[in-house]
Amino acid sequence: MNWKRYITAFLFVFTLLNGANAQRYLDNAIRRPDDHRNKIRLGLRAGLNLSDLTSAQGLDVWNGLAYWDINKNYIGFTDTRSRIGFNAGLTAQLKLVDRWYVQASLIWTTKGYKLNSQQVEIDAQAHYIQLPVEMIYKYPVKDVDLLVSAGLFLGVGVFGQTSFFDHYGQYDEPRLFHTAVQEPFIDEEHGTYDLIGCDFTVHGANDYWADDDDTFLSSGTYKIDGGVQVGLGLEWKQFQFMLSYQFSLTYLYNYNYDFSGRYTEKGQPYHNSWEYFNMDVPTCPRQHVLSFTVSYFFDKWKHGLKL
């Protein structure tokens, strides 16, 4: 990912906008006594998130399992479900020219996903400290401003919790366990088969059906999260209402991570579960989030901050 190209482009646009001649509002524009150039508006923001992964493909193998059908075709997990979270923090807005503004925030935000497929439940949550920066265009309509925004965000994972539970064999006495199968096994003569592969190096043979870990302490999980965002909204008096969509350009899990150590202990020559099951590594999953946020600006607070 060429971050220098994106940063250079953003700074170029910022310079052009900041250097352009300011224009007056139209007759129907909203005029606020403190809405002038070079004044920074400070405020608080809070909202709800609806987060998910771009794909469930490979999550079963990432968790040490592989699912095949009766024709020995790999099927794996099919889909993830959205997870509800929140965002809250500080925000600041600076007018550039006429109807163009730049807005930056420092927030605590939660992401993650849920999965309930192939007898497996996963509940993954991830907490980030995030810095979104966006360009906003305001269009005045009567007593409100309609907003369109676009920008970038960068976050650092602080903590989270990922719970894994496998329902396989839980209703049998004694409880059935997966066997270390590296490829689908079908014995038509005796009517026996095993279509669930299991890599015991992932969770461990004795407690494989349940696992609870810190999301970012799990090897192969990225703590740095960055990407693009767009939004629509409106401003009324000192309130701002935004509906935003974020798409991460960074991955959550590194499917190519080298786990050689856990195989070396068992005298096996593999690097990860895809090698163990003799499969091609799929595209690593990204996170995406739909957010509804309400901000309140302290326009009457004489903080004196200007640029």
N, C-alpha and C positions, 0 to 999 in steps of 0.2 A: 504494500500500500504506500503510494507516494504522497506522504503527508505534506512535504515541502510545496508541492504543486498546489494543494488545496489552501494552505496558509498564504502563499503568495497571491493567489487569486482573490482571497478574501480581503487582504490588505490593499490590493489594487482597487477593488470596488469601494472599500471604505474611504480611500484617499479621494477618489473621484466624487463621491457623494459629499464628503466633508468640504471639498474645495469648490463645489458648485455654488452659484448665487442663490441666496434664499429668496423664495417667492412668498407672496402674501396668500393667506387663505382666501377661498372663494367666499361670496357673501353668505352662504349657508353654513360656513365652517363653524366649528365650536371654538369659542375664544375663552381661554382661561387666563386670569390675571398673572398666573405664574407659569404659563405654558410658552416659554421663550427659549431661544437657542442657547446652548451651553449650560442649561440648568439640568441638574441630575435629580430625578425623582427616585426616592427610596421607598421600599415597601416590603411587606410580608406576602408570602404565597403558600398555598396548601392545596392539595387535590388528591384524586384517586387515580391509580394505574390499573390497566388491564394488560398483563404481560404474557408472552408465550415464546416458544422457540420457532424458528423458521421451518424446522423439519424434525420428525421423530426418527428418521432413518439412521440406523447405527446405534441408537441409544441402548438397545438390548445387548449388543456386543460390547459396548462401552461398559455395561454392567455385568459382563461375563456370561451372557446367555446368547443363544442363537436358535431361531425358530425356523423349521422347515415344514412344508406340507407333505402329503403322502407321496407326491411325485418328486420329492427331494429338491423342491424349489425353495430357496430362502425367502421368507416373508418378513420376519422381524416385527418390530412394533409399527403400528400404523399411523398414529397421530397423538399429539399432546393436547392438553386442555389449558385454557387461560387461567392465570392466577391473579387474584385481586390484591393490590398493594396500595401504597400511598407515596406522596412526595410532599415535602415541606421545607421552607427555608426563607432566604432573603432574596430580594430582587432589586435591580436598579435599571433605570431607563434614561437614555440621553437622546435629545432631539438633535438630528444632524442637519437636514434641510427640509423645509416645508413639511411634507407629510411622512418623511423618512426618519426612523428612530432605530437605535441599537439598544437591545435589552440583554442584560446578563444576570444570571442567578447563581447562587450557591445553595445547593439543596441536599437533603438526605432523601434518597429515593429507593424503593424496593422493586425488584424484578423477580422473575422465576417462571415456573411452569408446573403443571401437574400431568400425570399420566396414569391411566388405568387400562392396561392392555395385556393380553396373553397371561392373565393371572398375576400380573405384577403391578404394584402401585408405587409411584414415585411422586414425592412432593418436595420440590426444590425452591428455596427462596434465597435471594441474594440482596444484601444491603450495600448501597454505594453512596459515596460522597461525590456529587456530580456538579460540573460547571457547564451549563448550556449558555451559548451566546447566539443571538439571532437578530436578523434585520427584520424590522416591522414597518409595514406600510399602512397608514391610517386613512380611511376614507370617511369623511363626516356625512352623516345622515341624520337630520334633525338634531336630537339631543344626545346622540351616541356616535362613537367612532367605530366603524367596521375595520377589522384587522386581518391582515394576511402576513404570515411570518415564514422565514426559512433561516436555518443556521446549522451550527455544529454543536456537539457536546462531547465532553471528556469526563470519565468517571473512574474512580478507584474503588474496588471492592473492599469493604470493611469486615463484614462477617455475614454468615448465612447458615442455613441448616438444610441438609438434604436427607430425606428419609426414604429408605428403600425397603419394600416388603414384598416377598414372593409367596403367594398363596398355594403354590404347588404342594400337594400332598398333605395339607393341613388337616383334612378331614379323615385321614387314615390313621389307624392304630397298629403298629407304631407309625409315626409320620414318615412318609416317603421322602427320599432325598434324590436330588439330581445325581446322575452319574457323569463322570468325566468323558463325555462324548465329543469328539472333534468333528464329526461329520454324521449325517443322518444314517441310522441303522434300521434296516428292514429285513426281517427273515420271514419270507412268505411261507416257507415250509412248516415252520413251527408257530406262525402267527404272532411273532413278537416284533416289536419295533421301538425305537427311541428317536423322536423327532425334535428333541430339545437338547442342544449342545450346551455344555457347561464348562466354564473355565474357572476352576476353584482358586486360582491365584488372585482373583479380584476381591472377593469378600472373605474367603476362608471356608473350609469344608464343614466346620462345626456350627457356624452361625450364619450360613449363607442366606437363609430366608429373610433375615432382618438386619438392617444396617442403618446407622444414624451418624452422619459426619458433618463437620463444618464444611460448607460448600467450597470455600477457597483454600482449605487445607488439603483438599483432595488433589493429588498429583495430576497434572495435565489440565487443570482448570485455570483460565485466565482471570487475573484480578483487574487488569486494565480494560476498560470498556469505552469505546468511542464510536461516533457515527454522525449521522445527519438527522435533522428533524424539520418538520413543516407544521404549520398550524393555521387555524382560523379562529376568530374570536371577535369580541367587541369590548369597548370601554364606555362606561357610564359613570360620570363624575369621577370619583377616586377608585372605582372598582374596575378590574379587568377580568374577563372570563375567556378562557382559551381552551380549545380542543386541539391537542397536539399528537403527532405521531413520530416516534423515534425508531430508527432502524440502525442497529449496530453494524459497523463495518468490521469490528473485531469479533473473533469467535468466543463462545463460552467454553467449549471443550476442545482440546487439541487431540484429535483422533490419531495423529501420528506420533504422539508422545512415546518416548522410549521407556518401557517398563522392564527392561532386561533383568533388573535386580531380582524381581519376584520370581522369575523363571529360573534364574541361575541357582537359587536355593533348592529348586526341585530337579536340577540337572537337565533342564529343557532349553532348547536353542532359540526360543521365540523372543520377540521384542514387545508385542502387544497382542490383544485378543484377536485382531484380524489375521495376524500371522498364524495364531493358534488354530483358528477355524479355516485357514486358507481362503480368505476372502479379500476382495479389493476394499480399500479404505474409502468410505463415502465422504461427501463434502461435510466439513465440520459445521455444527449448528450455530446460528446467530440468534440474538434476542431482538424482539421488537415489541414496542409498548405503545398503547393508546392511552392518553392521559386527559383528564378534565381538571383544570386548575383555576382557582380563584385567587387574585392578587388584590391587595389594598395598598395604595400609595399614600404616604403622609405628606400631601401637598402643602399643608399649612405649617409643616415643621421647617423652621428656618435653619437648616443644617449648613448652608453656605458652601456646599460642594459644587464646583464648576470646573469646566475644562477649557 
